């Protein structure tokens, strides 16, 4: 993975010193909160419901064991012993004290980490496929390009005060695990007719109060043109984007108001202007970055013991069936470690768990880790002969749950337990759904099903692209939960359809149970996943299950 250069180190240290002085002036009263707010947000520090929250960048989800241990140290020393991994592949500390923030930032800098551009109207943390560099279906590892984008966008003088925050996601695979179509810019690696790798460029995706699937503005863009093309998109958006209304300031609204054809014309025109200015310097930098992402020295060893262990241990077999994915090397597997134990807070990891994950990565995973936007941790390179030993070390730690991609593997924002913007709770709903279906012993029979929960209209829980989406709202001071169905965050991205009126807090889990039982009743056997059944059947049978009284009235 990429290591900081002397320039990176000096830049982050200088930024930390600068913010340390700003914190000192806020504490002694030289800066008011209104004056301090834009300064702290530039450094990832939010003021939430109960305390400050520090959002730390994990660029394109890649982290090493030393960095993970440092996060554990920070959690124990400056927080309440845990951190929260987010849908932006970041980690959030929910309880830091303001005087401690400079020390936290300094500790992060010690291991090549920071909190720069995790907030503000700038290019946020660039996210990527969490199986990057390992996936069997991958054309190329997209992380070098993601790192190029990170370096280019950090403190870019033209793009620090955009009309609104700006999010970029990238995948090197035709199967989209990075939700690229729900981002301001989505980049999907594809091949042209000659077999050359390049990118499909998608613009104008986004969730929130106006959920839209991004539109393709280039079917194929050569890799060498990517950075000037992305700069052209940002430049056009920075000129056209609305600044009179923050709810209409995202590029998805710019695309809608300008029209795809006209916006594409403007992007291409700007691209032709700036393309010659790069002069190949970006490609020289990319070549240096790519050298840092060389694959590990894979071990060549027998794997037959793995099959024997699967047959001998049903608990290990169940975990392997759900938590492993195909690796480009047949002797290896990609391991997803679930941060969704039944009844736990989705995405939370204790300091002890972080240290254990770091140890496992060193022992079994070539010292590589990824954070997924689905709020789990990935060991991308584990030899199959080590899988049983790894699983044995996970047992009893809260990290052994065999539920990746199942109904209890829920994405949930912090909701009203932490967030000042939230209008309803998300975490307790996720916990109760997971606990209920564990009690019913149904989740493995249900199979692949993605539930995503947001505690407000901002949709940090990605509910719009959940197979089942749950949106918590405030209705006259009472929590009310709307359900959307049929959402999809993959290469066939779809915004979910609202099922009908919302449910009270004590009604939402029973409603989800009725919904799932309707799916089990109507599916064409265990081989038909929920999303496929919904697309085949439409809303009607699920709505009837959600609102049985309404169906009884219609029958009468």
C-alpha positions as MATLAB code, in Angstrom:
seq = 'XXXXXXXXXXXXXXXXXXXXXXXXXXXXXXXXXXXXXXXXXXXXXXXXXXXXXXXXXXXXXXXXXXXXXXXXXXXXXXXXXXXXXXXXXXXXXXXXXXXXXXXXXXXXXXXXXXXXXXXXXXXXXXXXXXXXXXXXXXXXXXXXXXXXXXXXXXXXXXXXXXXXXXXXXXXXXXXXXXXXXXXXXXXXXXXXXXXXXXXXXXXXXXXXXXXXXXXXXXXXXXXXXXXXXXXXXXXXXXXXXXXXXXXXXXXXXXXXXXXXXXXXXXXXXXXXXXXXXXXXXXXXXXXXXXXXXXXXXXXXXXXXXXXXXXXXXXXXXXXXXXXXXXXXXXXXXXXXXXXXXXXXXXXXXXXXXXXXXXXXXXXXXXXXXXXXXXXXXXXXXXXXXXXXXXXXXXXXXXXXXXXXXXXXXXXXXXXXXXXXXXXXXXXXXXXXXXXXXXXXXXXXXXXXXXXXXXXXXXXXXXXXXXXXXXXXXXXXXXXXXXXXXXXXXXXXXXXXXXXXXXXXXXXXXXXXXXXXXXXXXXXXXXXXXXXXXXXXXXXXXXXXXXXXXXXXXXXX';
ca = [
       0.000    0.000    0.000;
       1.017    3.626   -0.373;
       3.358    5.060    2.279;
       3.674    8.753    3.019;
       6.493   10.587    1.304;
       8.461   13.326    3.057;
       6.122   15.824    1.414;
       3.029   14.018    2.745;
       4.541   13.861    6.218;
       5.450   17.562    6.244;
       2.035   18.572    4.896;
       0.079   16.628    7.526;
       2.345   17.775   10.374;
       1.974   21.407    9.325;
      -1.795   21.027    9.142;
      -1.848   19.449   12.598;
       0.192   22.302   14.061;
      -2.071   24.843   12.412;
      -5.198   23.244   13.829;
      -3.586   22.853   17.257;
      -3.216   26.607   17.379;
      -6.824   27.069   16.286;
      -7.992   24.725   19.064;
      -5.931   26.672   21.607;
      -7.544   29.923   20.478;
     -11.025   28.391   20.652;
     -10.403   27.219   24.216;
      -9.071   30.582   25.403;
     -11.972   32.409   23.718;
      -9.995   34.129   20.974;
     -12.180   32.326   18.449;
     -15.969   32.132   18.747;
     -17.755   28.897   17.839;
     -18.967   30.510   14.610;
     -15.366   31.384   13.723;
     -14.070   27.979   14.790;
     -16.707   25.909   13.010;
     -15.317   26.113    9.438;
     -11.793   25.516   10.768;
     -12.721   22.376   12.682;
     -14.786   21.017    9.811;
     -11.765   21.343    7.508;
     -10.072   18.945    9.922;
     -12.875   16.428   10.312;
     -14.139   17.622   13.693;
     -17.929   17.794   14.109;
     -20.068   18.882   17.039;
     -22.713   16.186   17.496;
     -25.593   15.741   19.932;
     -23.527   14.964   23.008;
     -19.887   15.652   22.172;
     -17.400   16.361   19.434;
     -16.908   13.654   16.801;
     -13.665   13.204   14.878;
     -13.910   11.572   11.452;
     -10.639    9.991   10.349;
      -9.954    9.265    6.682;
      -9.153    5.746    5.532;
      -8.515    6.471    1.843;
     -10.116    3.884   -0.435;
     -10.607    1.687    2.634;
      -7.000    0.499    2.822;
      -5.284    0.271    6.194;
      -2.372   -1.690    7.665;
      -1.989   -3.402   11.067;
       0.153   -0.602   12.538;
      -2.516    1.937   11.668;
      -5.279   -0.272   13.071;
      -3.397   -0.594   16.356;
      -3.007    3.176   16.485;
      -6.757    3.560   16.074;
      -7.176    1.134   18.982;
      -4.803    3.227   21.100;
      -6.715    6.403   20.257;
     -10.024    4.724   21.137;
      -8.718    3.689   24.556;
      -6.763    6.838   25.376;
      -8.996    9.596   24.060;
     -12.451    8.025   23.585;
     -14.613    5.357   25.206;
     -12.728    2.320   23.950;
     -14.268    1.872   20.516;
     -14.562    3.418   17.065;
     -17.283    3.404   14.439;
     -16.527    2.425   10.829;
     -18.730    4.260    8.342;
     -20.212    3.940    4.869;
     -17.447    6.287    3.614;
     -14.766    3.744    4.689;
     -13.787    6.162    7.475;
     -13.661    5.680   11.225;
     -15.392    8.024   13.650;
     -14.532    8.647   17.281;
     -17.667    9.845   19.003;
     -16.389   11.168   22.329;
     -13.088   13.086   21.982;
     -12.543   16.136   24.152;
     -11.562   19.291   22.283;
      -8.218   19.788   24.112;
      -7.231   16.217   23.118;
      -7.876   16.579   19.381;
      -4.402   17.940   18.503;
      -2.817   14.945   20.263;
      -5.104   12.592   18.349;
      -4.181   14.200   15.030;
      -0.501   13.961   15.930;
      -0.909   10.269   16.786;
      -2.623    9.716   13.448;
       0.210   11.483   11.629;
       2.671    9.115   13.322;
       1.203    6.261   11.243;
       0.408    8.133    8.032;
      -3.233    9.000    8.778;
      -5.216   12.220    9.064;
      -8.716   13.732    9.137;
      -8.274   16.201    6.277;
     -11.254   16.646    3.924;
     -13.510   14.273    5.837;
     -15.878   17.238    5.997;
     -16.541   20.461    4.139;
     -17.548   21.365    0.588;
     -14.578   19.661   -0.994;
     -13.669   16.286   -2.478;
     -14.240   13.878    0.395;
     -12.492   10.571    1.118;
     -12.274    8.660   -2.183;
     -13.870    5.247   -1.693;
     -13.200    2.005   -3.537;
     -14.238   -1.611   -3.876;
     -13.346   -3.247   -0.560;
     -12.067   -6.328   -2.423;
      -9.675   -4.175   -4.476;
      -6.424   -5.893   -5.379;
      -7.821   -9.336   -4.579;
     -11.154   -9.950   -6.316;
     -11.365  -12.740   -8.871;
     -13.490  -10.587  -11.197;
     -11.194   -7.553  -11.073;
      -9.747   -6.075  -14.262;
      -7.161   -4.021  -12.372;
      -6.596   -2.844   -8.824;
      -8.275    0.609   -8.714;
      -6.448    1.821   -5.609;
      -3.496    3.443   -7.411;
      -5.969    5.627   -9.303;
      -7.816    6.331   -6.040;
      -4.526    7.410   -4.458;
      -3.793    9.626   -7.458;
      -7.211   11.257   -6.978;
      -6.531   11.693   -3.261;
      -3.238   13.456   -3.837;
      -4.659   15.638   -6.599;
      -7.744   16.683   -4.618;
      -6.084   17.348   -1.244;
      -6.041   21.100   -0.710;
      -6.659   21.653   -4.433;
      -6.925   25.457   -4.562;
      -9.874   25.474   -6.969;
     -11.946   22.837   -5.234;
     -11.805   23.612   -1.497;
     -15.048   25.617   -1.543;
     -17.326   23.763   -3.955;
     -21.078   24.406   -3.951;
     -21.432   21.269   -1.805;
     -19.495   18.213   -0.649;
     -18.282   15.956   -3.448;
     -17.895   12.180   -3.346;
     -16.000    9.892   -5.730;
     -16.130    6.087   -5.780;
     -14.091    3.716   -7.926;
     -14.134    0.020   -8.737;
     -11.844   -2.094  -10.877;
     -14.477   -4.779  -11.409;
     -17.524   -5.085  -13.651;
     -19.457   -6.184  -10.555;
     -19.927   -2.965   -8.633;
     -19.191   -3.301   -4.917;
     -18.494    0.431   -4.455;
     -22.011    1.832   -5.143;
     -20.519    3.992   -7.899;
     -23.895    5.052   -9.310;
     -24.838    6.738   -6.027;
     -21.834    9.100   -6.079;
     -21.141   12.519   -7.557;
     -18.579   10.767   -9.753;
     -18.545    6.998  -10.136;
     -15.709    5.252  -11.967;
     -16.159    1.660  -13.180;
     -13.223    0.006  -14.888;
     -14.187   -1.583  -18.202;
     -12.411   -2.808  -21.337;
     -12.856   -1.416  -24.818;
     -13.134   -3.475  -28.007;
      -9.336   -3.781  -28.129;
      -9.255   -5.170  -24.585;
      -7.652   -2.059  -23.128;
      -8.679   -1.049  -19.583;
     -10.351    2.287  -19.051;
     -13.273    3.748  -17.150;
     -16.975    4.194  -17.539;
     -17.532    7.664  -16.058;
     -20.785    8.175  -14.162;
     -21.902   11.604  -12.946;
     -24.734   12.900  -10.820;
     -25.568   10.050   -8.510;
     -26.542   10.682   -4.931;
     -29.016    9.808   -2.200;
     -30.365   12.175    0.461;
     -33.613   14.084   -0.023;
     -33.345   13.811   -3.832;
     -32.101   10.282   -4.589;
     -30.850    9.851   -8.151;
     -28.906    7.175   -9.995;
     -25.867    8.610  -11.763;
     -25.759    8.865  -15.555;
     -22.927    7.756  -17.820;
     -21.177   10.667  -19.524;
     -18.377    8.542  -21.011;
     -18.764    4.853  -21.871;
     -15.004    4.460  -22.113;
     -12.311    6.855  -20.953;
      -8.651    5.807  -21.331;
      -6.815    5.576  -18.012;
      -4.335    8.220  -19.172;
      -7.155   10.766  -19.486;
      -8.800   10.130  -16.148;
      -7.329   12.898  -14.000;
      -7.847   15.767  -16.491;
     -11.369   14.452  -17.162;
     -12.250   14.381  -13.454;
     -10.812   17.887  -13.113;
     -12.986   19.007  -16.045;
     -16.092   17.641  -14.293;
     -15.217   19.438  -11.044;
     -14.417   22.649  -12.905;
     -17.763   22.683  -14.724;
     -19.640   21.823  -11.528;
     -17.814   24.525   -9.580;
     -18.984   27.047  -12.174;
     -22.579   25.870  -12.592;
     -23.404   24.441   -9.166;
     -26.015   26.283   -7.131;
     -24.874   28.220   -4.089;
     -28.220   29.821   -3.285;
     -29.771   26.651   -1.847;
     -27.706   23.895   -0.214;
     -30.418   21.345   -0.938;
     -29.994   21.994   -4.655;
     -26.225   22.381   -4.673;
     -25.087   18.832   -5.493;
     -23.959   17.934   -8.999;
     -26.990   15.649   -9.398;
     -29.169   18.787   -9.377;
     -26.769   20.536  -11.757;
     -27.112   17.577  -14.127;
     -30.894   17.592  -13.810;
     -31.205   21.340  -14.401;
     -28.610   21.577  -17.167;
     -29.404   18.317  -18.924;
     -27.032   15.439  -19.560;
     -26.305   16.404  -23.172;
     -25.365   20.001  -22.368;
     -23.401   19.130  -19.242;
     -21.489   16.450  -21.144;
     -20.684   18.976  -23.885;
     -19.332   21.426  -21.314;
     -17.248   18.726  -19.629;
     -15.751   17.626  -22.947;
     -14.991   21.223  -23.914;
     -13.269   21.900  -20.608;
     -11.425   18.579  -20.861;
      -9.936   19.516  -24.209;
      -8.758   22.819  -22.721;
      -6.994   21.391  -19.691;
      -5.817   18.023  -20.999;
      -2.610   19.425  -22.565;
      -1.733   21.187  -19.298;
      -1.072   17.890  -17.533;
       1.806   17.062  -19.860;
       2.081   13.469  -18.664;
       3.076   14.465  -15.130;
       0.021   12.680  -13.710;
       0.995    9.463  -15.504;
       4.523    9.622  -14.144;
       3.097   10.058  -10.648;
       0.632    7.213  -11.223;
       3.480    4.908  -12.264;
       5.264    5.627   -8.970;
       2.067    5.056   -7.015;
       1.352    1.759   -8.803;
       4.706    0.416   -7.653;
       3.506    0.806   -4.051;
       0.505   -1.440   -4.736;
       2.377   -4.508   -5.937;
       0.576   -7.689   -4.839;
       2.017   -9.581   -1.859;
       4.292  -12.587   -2.250;
       1.605  -15.252   -2.372;
       2.380  -18.607   -0.776;
       2.177  -21.737   -2.928;
       0.960  -24.476   -0.598;
      -1.600  -27.307   -0.519;
      -5.211  -26.339    0.271;
      -6.789  -29.779    0.678;
      -6.896  -29.356    4.459;
      -9.419  -26.561    3.989;
     -11.969  -28.932    2.417;
     -11.441  -31.474    5.178;
     -11.986  -28.840    7.857;
     -15.162  -27.633    6.130;
     -16.557  -31.168    6.219;
     -15.532  -31.759    9.820;
     -16.762  -28.510   11.405;
     -20.284  -27.250   10.560;
     -19.700  -23.941   12.379;
     -16.595  -23.265   10.307;
     -18.458  -24.336    7.165;
     -21.328  -21.912    7.845;
     -18.845  -19.082    8.364;
     -16.934  -19.973    5.209;
     -20.142  -20.117    3.175;
     -21.075  -16.536    4.042;
     -17.881  -14.689    4.943;
     -15.514  -15.792    2.154;
     -15.293  -14.462   -1.402;
     -13.397  -15.661   -4.452;
      -9.789  -14.491   -4.742;
      -7.862  -14.054   -7.987;
      -5.451  -16.698   -6.673;
      -7.296  -20.015   -6.333;
      -5.263  -20.935   -3.261;
      -6.505  -17.855   -1.424;
      -9.813  -16.427   -0.191;
     -11.041  -12.956    0.713;
     -12.258  -12.918    4.322;
     -14.943  -10.521    5.527;
     -14.925  -10.060    9.298;
     -18.403   -9.087   10.424;
     -18.822   -6.091   12.722;
     -22.501   -7.052   12.962;
     -22.768   -9.596   15.754;
     -26.465  -10.067   16.516;
     -27.550   -7.225   18.782;
     -24.325   -5.243   18.334;
     -24.029   -1.718   16.924;
     -23.304   -2.057   13.192;
     -19.802   -0.831   12.378;
     -18.522   -0.504   15.944;
     -15.223   -2.161   16.883;
     -13.621   -2.123   20.317;
      -9.942   -1.432   20.832;
      -9.366   -5.105   21.648;
     -11.130   -6.159   18.463;
      -9.058   -3.734   16.392;
      -5.848   -5.122   17.879;
      -6.963   -8.691   17.213;
      -7.794   -7.851   13.596;
      -4.330   -6.279   13.224;
      -2.720   -9.423   14.655;
      -4.714  -11.671   12.314;
      -3.740   -9.570    9.310;
      -0.070  -10.016   10.196;
      -0.355  -13.734   10.909;
      -2.606  -14.759    8.069;
      -3.250  -11.847    5.692;
       0.053  -10.446    4.371;
      -0.495   -7.422    6.668;
      -3.286   -5.993    4.534;
      -6.730   -4.804    5.636;
      -9.685   -3.087    4.018;
     -12.676   -1.282    5.503;
     -15.882   -1.839    3.533;
     -18.606    0.740    2.950;
     -20.852   -1.960    4.435;
     -19.141   -1.356    7.804;
     -17.136   -4.568    7.999;
     -13.391   -5.319    7.900;
     -11.757   -7.314    5.124;
      -8.644   -9.502    5.103;
      -8.115   -9.536    1.333;
      -5.419  -12.224    1.087;
      -5.736  -15.332    3.295;
      -4.367  -18.689    2.177;
      -7.040  -21.381    2.403;
      -4.822  -23.521    4.637;
      -5.031  -20.762    7.298;
      -8.771  -20.151    7.230;
      -9.701  -22.630    9.973;
      -7.021  -21.261   12.311;
      -8.139  -17.700   11.621;
     -11.767  -18.620   12.323;
     -10.755  -20.321   15.565;
      -9.076  -17.105   16.744;
     -12.205  -15.110   15.921;
     -14.449  -17.301   18.065;
     -15.563  -15.713   21.304;
     -14.463  -12.208   20.297;
     -17.713  -10.908   18.769;
     -16.092  -11.026   15.311;
     -17.014  -14.572   14.314;
     -20.594  -13.972   13.135;
     -21.399  -15.821    9.900;
     -23.749  -13.266    8.379;
     -22.062  -11.341    5.565;
     -24.734  -10.370    3.047;
     -27.555  -11.744    5.218;
     -30.421   -9.945    6.920;
     -28.442   -9.103   10.080;
     -25.537   -7.598    8.090;
     -27.309   -4.250    8.280;
     -25.875   -0.884    7.250;
     -26.975    1.733    9.774;
     -26.024    5.346   10.345;
     -25.447    6.502   13.956;
     -28.931    8.050   14.000;
     -30.332    9.957   16.934;
     -28.035    8.205   19.406;
     -25.219   10.481   18.187;
     -26.038   12.644   15.183;
     -27.299   16.207   15.537;
     -29.089   15.950   12.177;
     -30.941   12.705   12.883;
     -34.696   12.644   13.375;
     -35.002    9.019   14.529;
     -32.962    6.180   15.964;
     -31.183    3.768   13.610;
     -28.954    1.645   15.839;
     -31.691    0.137   18.066;
     -33.791   -0.762   15.011;
     -30.832   -2.562   13.427;
     -30.086   -4.355   16.681;
     -33.681   -5.498   17.151;
     -34.033   -6.741   13.560;
     -30.803   -8.726   13.817;
     -31.785  -10.175   17.201;
     -35.279  -11.091   16.033;
     -34.153  -13.017   12.962;
     -31.437  -14.739   14.964;
     -34.160  -15.913   17.349;
     -36.227  -17.147   14.410;
     -33.182  -18.961   12.932;
     -34.291  -17.832    9.491;
     -31.494  -15.677    8.109;
     -29.557  -18.447    6.337;
     -32.796  -19.700    4.789;
     -33.643  -16.148    3.698;
     -30.259  -15.800    1.981;
     -28.883  -12.649    0.393;
     -30.812   -9.623    1.640;
     -29.471   -6.135    2.244;
     -31.243   -3.977    4.816;
     -30.027   -0.378    5.118;
     -31.245    2.104    7.730;
     -30.971    5.908    7.866;
     -32.003    8.066   10.797;
     -32.830   11.083    8.630;
     -33.380   12.233    5.070;
     -29.630   12.699    4.489;
     -29.436    8.924    3.898;
     -26.018    8.191    5.400;
     -27.263    4.618    5.852;
     -27.875    4.300    2.066;
     -31.482    3.187    2.643;
     -32.488    4.175   -0.901;
     -30.356    1.356   -2.353;
     -31.232   -1.290    0.212;
     -33.241   -4.299   -0.914;
     -35.227   -3.221    2.112;
     -34.603    0.388    3.078;
     -35.728    1.977    6.338;
     -35.888    5.752    6.791;
     -36.518    7.172   10.242;
     -38.368   10.476   10.352;
     -39.963   12.742   12.928;
     -43.748   12.959   12.694;
     -45.064   15.496   15.200;
     -42.399   14.518   17.723;
     -42.839   10.766   17.202;
     -40.412    8.480   15.367;
     -41.885    7.149   12.154;
     -40.170    4.641    9.862;
     -40.798    4.492    6.133;
     -39.952    1.347    4.183;
     -38.615    1.285    0.628;
     -38.295   -1.883   -1.424;
     -36.263   -3.013   -4.411;
     -33.268   -0.711   -4.031;
     -29.947   -1.858   -5.454;
     -26.458   -0.392   -5.114;
     -24.687   -2.562   -7.696;
     -24.067   -2.127  -11.424;
     -27.859   -2.476  -11.880;
     -28.466    0.373   -9.421;
     -32.063    1.238   -8.585;
     -33.677    3.588   -6.082;
     -36.087    1.722   -3.821;
     -39.843    2.247   -4.067;
     -41.700    3.568   -1.044;
     -44.082    0.890    0.177;
     -46.633    3.149    1.875;
     -47.236    4.884    5.208;
     -44.574    4.685    7.880;
     -44.531    2.627   11.060;
     -44.071    3.570   14.697;
     -40.892    2.475   16.445;
     -42.577   -0.512   18.111;
     -44.173   -1.557   14.797;
     -41.137   -1.540   12.489;
     -39.586   -4.900   13.429;
     -42.899   -6.802   13.150;
     -43.460   -5.090    9.792;
     -40.067   -6.301    8.541;
     -40.883   -9.806    9.748;
     -44.183   -9.818    7.829;
     -42.375   -8.554    4.761;
     -39.736  -11.279    4.898;
     -42.285  -14.017    5.528;
     -44.150  -12.840    2.424;
     -40.935  -13.198    0.439;
     -40.397  -16.734    1.745;
     -43.959  -17.600    0.773;
     -43.776  -16.181   -2.757;
     -40.204  -16.893   -3.881;
     -39.504  -19.524   -6.512;
     -37.419  -21.655   -4.210;
     -34.310  -20.884   -2.120;
     -32.377  -19.964   -5.255;
     -34.391  -16.783   -5.843;
     -33.006  -13.915   -3.747;
     -35.258  -11.245   -2.302;
     -34.321   -8.625   -4.900;
     -35.022  -11.001   -7.791;
     -38.382  -11.953   -6.267;
     -39.304   -8.304   -5.800;
     -38.422   -7.488   -9.391;
     -40.487  -10.422  -10.611;
     -43.517   -9.880   -8.378;
     -43.611   -6.113   -7.949;
     -44.800   -4.246   -4.881;
     -48.294   -5.740   -4.458;
     -47.680   -8.932   -2.405;
     -45.199   -7.166   -0.128;
     -47.497   -4.211    0.431;
     -50.302   -6.612    1.324;
     -48.061   -8.172    3.966;
     -46.996   -4.817    5.357;
     -50.538   -3.418    5.590;
     -52.854   -6.394    6.282;
     -55.647   -4.194    7.630;
     -55.696   -2.241    4.373;
     -55.995   -5.484    2.429;
     -58.880   -6.607    4.641;
     -60.701   -3.326    3.973;
     -60.211   -3.748    0.227;
     -61.579   -7.286    0.411;
     -64.624   -6.061    2.297;
];
